[in-house]
């Protein structure tokens, strides 16, 4: 079955830039989506269609795509950004959904 | 603004079935595509299935085919997810979410904890 691969953890100091990658063979063909999840809460969509930001999401969140890898970038990381981040996409047929394994962002 | 309110926590024995509900407000269920995602304790998100508006059918992840049924009651704007033959590995928080696999999931329910234990 199709898989998306993320690093298990990323650590940055406040004010620095965090980059979280997500790799998958179908990503050149399918859009990627990013979700932020804090403990005990439901996920929140922070990036859609690789690089678009929903209303209400701070400008420091951005997304990009290159080949089979998409990247979530958080510029000027704040303590409140500490959370788990998941990428999500569809398989090459666009039928089945898939999530990456998740990346725990730690703000030092 | 879409709001999704799920049913309360459940405790089930192995082999039993569970049915989780997701009540929609702010929109009608016919205007939305509903999906279900689960998260085992300390683990990541797992897509279970949902409605594909292109085909007009409900698509299930291969892992759950034969064991999961997703239905909708448009008269009450409530979606349901029923999982049968429960085992301990099915212990998880189950979320309903609106959207499509190729368009992302923009609104989420609060989650329903299902515990499978003898």
Interface residues (C-beta under 8 A of the other chain):
Chain A: X1 X30 X31 X33 X35 X37 X42 X43 X44 X45 X48 X49 X54 X84 X86 X88 X89 X90 X94 X95 X96 X97 X98 X99 X100 X101 X102
Chain B: X35 X37 X44 X45 X46 X47 X50 X52 X59 X61 X62 X63 X95 X97 X101 X102 X103 X104 X105 X106 X108 X109 X110 X111
